[in-house]
Amino acid sequence: MSNIVAIVGRPNVGKSTLFNRLTESRDAIVKEISGVTRDRLYGKGEWNGYQFSVIDTGGYATTKEDIFEGEIRKQVELAVEEANVILFMLDVTTGIVEMDNVVAQLLRKSKKKIIVVANKVDSNDRVGMSAEFYSLGLGEVFDLSAANGSGTGEILDTLVPYFDKENESIREEDDLPRFAIVGRPNVGKSSLINAFTGQERNIVTDISGTTRDSIHTRYKSFGFDFILIDTAGIRKKAKVTEDIEFYSVLRSIRTIENADVCLFLIDASEGIQKQDLSIYYMIEKNSKGVVVLVNKWDLVEKDHRTMVEYEENLRNQLAPYNDVPIIFTSTITKQRIHKALETAMEVFANRTKKIPTSKLNDVMLEIIQQTPPPANKGKYIKIKFVQQLPTHAPAFAFFCNLPQYLTEAYRRFLENRMREVFDFKGVPIKIFFRKK
């Protein structure tokens, strides 16, 4: 049994604020504009020894004016299906409006446990204003101020009886590989996750910037088990006009920092752009594994040489760090998407690889003996010992007599030889020279 709580309600009643409080995070973007949250956003909380997942949904709306409204409704309905307890949020400052009745009608059909939450009870003057919400016929109403936290404990105490304390599925996720899907806006990141899962998990439109939050999806199929993270597209700073999009960019960067492997999408029809390289170097800087996916390959006119020439040109642009897998995909035709997952798992294995010290020294000291460091300013360098450092990403220390005289060219030589011998494809490795 999974412990899943969905927060639903019409737009701008404080769902994302409550999500952040329950998960003790700032993962959901909070803004006094309806429609800021567009996808289902997942987080984890804990109360009295019970762990649970929280789903923040977009505001349920019935108007047809916004291209996103229909998609948001579908996401809310999916969240209600997934959850076993639902927090129905209402606003005491406005009372019951027509849209609240629409949401209440949807929840009655779900036959799930519903907890009615009257938000924005921020002062004693508003206590008792929630009495009208009993007329919805959904049971007891709990007063809450998501902004300052009052009433949160009482709601959590009410949720606990519906939780399974031995919820291993949540604890397991902490140890699963985390694959982030990153790239510029509108290169097909959300479409790729939908293709992987076979569901309309994330909202997809032709408008760049549709995804604003980082969305987590557990993928457990075909022998794979990992967390997929769809991030908001990262744009040039000059094009970030909305402050909402600014926070989305920061959240995407944080997602890269917290991932193990990044599936880096570029648009095949546009080729690699300057902003693509900025994202790529950000992945390398954070020592994350990377698989380059050339998406929308079905849109490219090609012959028997197109793929080879494209890959060769791409590696030249990614130099000097170009020892990465490059896969040509299409989310529309699902071309090579499972190969992308297999390759991501291989890169994750490379990133977590531990090489025994004895083997490392046997191999590398022989290579160093055959090609010793060049003399620098009349100084001769002798490397005597090699050791892998206990870090999350591959890092190695070469102990020598004069580390300050070793050149960047020789560092690059050692890195290339290590990649050839030990297979670190798709993973940045760090080499340090230390005095013996």
C-alpha positions in Angstrom: 0.0 0.0 0.0 1.3 3.4 -0.9 0.8 6.5 1.3 -0.3 9.1 -1.2 -2.0 12.4 -0.4 -3.3 14.6 -3.3 -4.0 18.3 -2.7 -6.8 19.5 -5.0 -9.0 22.6 -5.4 -9.7 25.5 -7.7 -6.8 27.8 -8.6 -5.2 30.1 -6.1 -6.5 28.6 -2.8 -3.0 27.8 -1.4 -2.3 24.3 -2.6 1.3 24.8 -3.4 1.9 26.6 -0.1 0.5 23.6 1.8 2.6 21.2 -0.4 5.8 23.1 0.6 4.8 22.9 4.3 4.0 19.2 4.2 7.2 18.3 2.4 9.3 20.9 4.3 10.6 22.1 1.0 10.2 24.9 -1.5 9.7 22.6 -4.5 6.4 24.1 -5.6 6.4 27.6 -7.1 4.1 29.9 -5.1 2.6 33.0 -6.8 -0.6 35.0 -6.5 -1.6 34.1 -10.0 -4.0 31.2 -10.9 -2.5 28.5 -13.0 1.1 28.7 -11.8 1.2 25.0 -11.0 0.5 23.1 -14.2 1.7 19.5 -13.7 1.4 17.1 -10.8 4.3 17.8 -8.5 5.5 15.1 -6.1 7.2 15.4 -2.8 7.7 13.4 0.4 6.7 14.1 4.0 6.9 12.4 7.4 4.7 12.6 10.5 4.9 10.5 13.7 7.1 7.9 12.0 4.9 7.6 8.9 6.3 8.5 5.5 4.0 9.6 2.7 4.0 11.1 -0.8 2.3 14.4 -1.5 0.9 15.4 -4.9 0.4 19.1 -5.6 -2.0 19.6 -8.6 -2.8 22.5 -10.9 -6.0 24.3 -10.0 -9.1 22.5 -11.3 -10.8 24.8 -13.8 -13.6 24.5 -16.3 -13.0 27.5 -18.6 -11.8 26.9 -22.2 -9.9 30.2 -22.5 -6.5 28.9 -21.6 -4.8 26.1 -23.6 -3.6 24.6 -20.4 -6.9 24.4 -18.6 -8.1 21.2 -20.2 -4.7 19.6 -19.6 -4.7 20.8 -15.9 -8.1 19.1 -15.4 -6.8 15.8 -16.7 -3.8 16.1 -14.4 -6.0 16.7 -11.3 -8.2 13.7 -12.3 -5.1 11.5 -12.6 -3.8 12.7 -9.2 -7.2 11.8 -7.6 -7.0 8.3 -9.1 -3.5 7.8 -7.8 -4.1 9.0 -4.2 -5.7 7.2 -1.4 -6.4 10.3 0.7 -7.4 13.7 -0.8 -7.1 17.1 0.8 -9.8 19.4 -0.7 -8.7 23.0 -0.2 -11.1 25.9 0.0 -10.6 29.6 0.7 -12.5 31.1 3.7 -12.1 34.6 2.3 -14.2 33.9 -0.7 -16.5 31.1 0.6 -18.0 28.6 -1.8 -17.9 29.6 -5.4 -19.2 27.7 -8.5 -15.9 26.1 -9.2 -15.7 24.6 -5.7 -19.0 22.8 -6.3 -17.5 21.4 -9.6 -14.5 20.0 -7.7 -16.7 18.7 -4.9 -18.8 16.8 -7.5 -15.6 15.2 -9.0 -14.4 14.1 -5.5 -17.8 12.6 -4.6 -17.4 10.3 -7.6 -13.9 9.2 -6.6 -15.1 7.3 -3.4 -11.7 8.2 -1.8 -11.2 9.5 1.7 -11.8 13.3 1.5 -10.5 15.8 4.1 -11.9 19.3 3.6 -9.4 22.0 4.4 -10.4 25.6 4.9 -7.3 27.7 4.1 -6.4 31.3 4.9 -7.7 31.2 8.5 -4.8 33.5 9.4 -6.4 35.3 12.4 -9.0 34.7 15.1 -11.5 36.9 13.1 -11.7 34.2 10.5 -12.3 31.3 12.9 -15.8 29.9 12.2 -16.0 31.3 8.7 -15.5 27.8 7.4 -18.9 26.5 8.7 -20.5 27.0 5.3 -18.2 24.3 3.8 -20.1 21.6 5.7 -22.9 22.2 3.1 -20.7 20.4 0.5 -21.5 17.1 2.3 -17.9 15.9 2.4 -17.5 15.6 6.1 -15.5 17.4 8.8 -13.8 20.7 7.9 -10.4 21.6 9.2 -9.3 25.2 9.6 -5.8 25.9 8.3 -3.3 28.7 7.6 -0.9 27.2 5.0 1.1 30.4 5.2 2.0 30.3 8.9 1.4 26.6 9.5 -1.4 26.7 12.1 -3.8 23.7 11.8 -1.2 21.6 9.9 -0.6 19.2 12.8 -4.3 18.5 13.3 -4.7 17.7 9.6 -1.6 15.4 9.6 -3.0 13.6 12.7 -6.2 13.0 10.7 -4.2 11.6 7.8 -2.1 9.1 9.8 -4.8 6.4 10.3 -5.0 6.0 6.5 -1.2 5.4 6.2 0.7 2.2 6.2 3.8 2.5 8.4 5.7 -0.2 6.6 5.7 1.7 3.4 8.9 0.4 1.8 8.2 1.8 -1.6 9.0 5.4 -0.4 12.2 4.4 1.4 13.4 2.5 -1.6 13.3 5.6 -3.8 16.1 7.2 -1.8 18.5 4.5 -3.2 17.2 4.5 -6.8 19.2 6.1 -9.6 17.9 9.6 -10.4 17.8 10.5 -14.1 17.1 14.2 -15.0 15.8 15.1 -18.4 17.3 18.5 -19.3 17.6 20.8 -22.2 16.3 24.1 -23.7 12.6 24.8 -23.8 10.5 22.8 -26.2 13.0 20.1 -27.2 10.6 17.3 -26.1 11.5 16.7 -22.5 7.9 16.1 -21.2 7.1 14.1 -24.4 10.0 11.8 -23.7 8.8 11.0 -20.1 5.3 10.4 -21.5 6.8 8.0 -24.1 8.8 6.2 -21.4 5.8 5.7 -19.2 3.1 5.2 -21.8 1.0 7.8 -20.0 0.1 11.4 -20.4 2.1 12.0 -17.2 3.2 15.6 -18.0 1.5 18.3 -19.9 2.8 18.7 -23.5 2.0 21.7 -25.7 3.9 23.4 -28.5 4.4 26.4 -26.2 8.0 26.6 -24.8 8.0 26.9 -21.0 4.9 24.7 -20.4 6.7 22.8 -17.7 7.6 25.1 -14.8 8.3 22.7 -11.9 10.6 19.7 -11.7 8.4 16.6 -12.0 9.4 13.3 -10.4 8.2 10.0 -11.9 9.0 6.5 -10.6 9.8 4.2 -13.6 9.6 0.5 -12.9 9.2 -1.6 -16.0 11.2 -3.8 -18.4 13.7 -4.6 -15.7 14.4 -0.9 -15.0 13.8 0.9 -11.7 14.7 4.5 -11.2 13.4 8.1 -10.8 12.8 10.2 -13.9 12.9 14.0 -13.4 11.4 16.3 -16.0 12.8 19.8 -15.6 11.6 23.2 -16.8 13.5 24.3 -19.9 16.6 26.4 -19.3 16.7 29.6 -21.3 19.1 32.4 -21.7 18.9 35.0 -18.9 17.9 37.7 -21.4 14.8 35.7 -22.4 13.6 35.1 -18.9 11.0 37.7 -18.6 8.5 36.2 -16.1 9.8 35.9 -12.5 8.0 32.5 -12.5 10.2 31.3 -15.3 13.2 32.6 -13.4 12.4 30.4 -10.5 11.9 27.5 -12.9 15.4 27.9 -14.3 16.8 27.9 -10.8 14.9 24.7 -10.0 16.2 23.0 -13.2 19.7 23.8 -12.1 19.1 22.4 -8.7 17.7 19.3 -10.4 20.9 18.8 -12.3 22.8 19.1 -9.0 20.7 16.4 -7.4 20.6 14.0 -10.3 22.9 11.0 -11.0 22.6 11.0 -14.8 21.3 13.7 -17.1 19.5 12.8 -20.3 20.5 15.9 -22.3 18.1 16.6 -25.1 18.9 18.7 -28.2 16.7 19.5 -31.1 17.9 17.6 -34.2 16.4 20.1 -36.6 18.1 23.1 -34.9 21.4 21.5 -34.0 23.4 22.4 -30.8 23.0 26.0 -29.7 25.1 28.1 -27.4 22.5 27.6 -24.6 22.7 23.9 -25.1 26.5 24.1 -24.5 25.8 26.1 -21.3 23.6 23.3 -20.0 26.1 20.7 -21.0 29.0 22.4 -19.2 26.7 22.8 -16.2 26.3 19.0 -16.1 30.0 18.5 -16.4 30.7 21.1 -13.7 28.5 19.2 -11.3 30.2 15.8 -12.2 27.0 14.2 -13.4 26.7 11.4 -15.9 25.3 12.4 -19.3 23.6 10.8 -22.2 23.1 13.1 -25.2 19.8 12.5 -27.0 19.4 14.1 -30.4 15.6 14.3 -30.4 13.1 14.9 -33.2 15.4 12.8 -35.5 12.3 11.9 -37.5 12.1 15.5 -38.8 15.5 15.4 -40.4 16.0 14.6 -44.0 18.8 12.0 -44.1 20.8 9.5 -46.2 23.3 6.8 -45.1 25.9 9.3 -44.0 23.7 11.8 -42.1 23.9 10.2 -38.7 27.7 9.7 -38.8 28.4 13.2 -40.0 25.9 14.7 -37.4 27.6 12.7 -34.6 31.1 13.7 -35.7 30.2 17.4 -35.9 28.4 17.2 -32.5 31.5 15.6 -30.8 33.6 18.4 -32.2 31.3 21.0 -30.6 31.3 19.1 -27.3 35.1 18.9 -27.1 37.1 18.5 -25.0 34.6 16.5 -22.9 33.1 14.4 -25.7 33.4 10.8 -24.4 29.6 10.6 -24.1 27.0 8.3 -25.6 25.0 10.0 -28.4 21.6 8.5 -29.3 19.3 9.7 -32.0 15.7 9.6 -30.8 12.1 10.5 -31.6 9.5 10.8 -28.9 6.8 10.7 -31.6 7.8 7.4 -33.1 9.5 6.2 -29.9 12.6 5.5 -31.9 15.5 4.3 -29.6 13.9 5.6 -26.4 14.5 2.2 -24.6 18.1 2.3 -25.8 18.4 5.7 -24.1 17.3 4.1 -20.8 19.7 1.2 -21.2 22.5 3.6 -21.9 21.6 5.8 -18.9 21.9 2.7 -16.6 25.3 2.0 -18.1 26.4 5.5 -17.4 25.1 5.3 -13.9 27.1 2.1 -13.4 30.2 4.0 -14.7 29.6 6.9 -12.4 29.4 4.6 -9.3 32.3 2.4 -10.4 35.0 1.6 -7.8 38.4 0.4 -9.0 40.6 -1.6 -6.6 43.7 0.4 -5.6 46.0 -2.5 -6.6 44.5 -2.8 -10.1 44.6 1.0 -10.5 48.3 1.2 -9.7 49.2 -1.9 -11.8 47.7 -0.3 -14.9 48.3 3.4 -14.4 51.9 3.2 -13.2 52.8 1.1 -16.2 51.3 3.7 -18.5 53.1 6.5 -16.7 56.4 4.6 -17.0 55.9 4.3 -20.7 55.0 8.0 -21.1 56.4 9.8 -18.1 55.5 13.5 -17.3 57.6 15.9 -19.3 60.2 17.9 -17.4 59.1 21.4 -16.5 61.6 24.1 -15.7 64.3 21.5 -15.3 62.3 19.6 -12.8 61.6 15.9 -13.2 58.3 14.6 -11.8 57.9 11.1 -10.5 54.4 9.7 -9.8 54.5 7.0 -7.2 51.0 6.0 -6.2 47.4 6.3 -7.5 44.2 6.1 -5.4 40.5 6.5 -6.1 38.9 9.1 -3.8 35.7 8.2 -1.7 33.5 10.7 -3.6 30.1 10.2 -5.3 31.6 10.9 -8.8 34.9 9.3 -10.0 37.9 11.2 -8.7 41.5 10.1 -8.5 44.6 11.3 -6.6 48.0 10.9 -8.2 50.8 11.2 -5.5 54.1 12.6 -6.8 57.1 14.6 -5.7 56.4 17.9 -7.5 52.6 18.2 -8.2 52.9 21.9 -9.0 54.9 21.2 -12.2 52.5 18.8 -13.8 50.8 20.3 -16.8 47.2 20.4 -17.9 48.1 18.5 -21.1 49.5 15.6 -19.0 46.4 15.6 -16.8 44.3 15.3 -20.0 46.5 12.5 -21.2 46.0 10.5 -17.9 42.3 11.1 -18.1 42.1 9.8 -21.7 44.0 6.7 -20.9 41.9 6.0 -17.8 38.8 6.3 -20.0 40.2 3.8 -22.5 41.2 1.2 -19.9 38.4 1.5 -17.3 35.4 2.7 -19.4 34.1 6.0 -17.9 32.0 6.8 -21.0 29.5 9.5 -20.2 31.0 10.4 -16.8 33.3 13.4 -16.0 36.3 12.3 -14.0 38.5 14.5 -11.8 42.2 14.0 -11.4 44.2 15.6 -8.5 47.9 15.7 -8.1 49.1 15.6 -4.5 52.5 15.7 -2.9 53.8 12.3 -1.7 
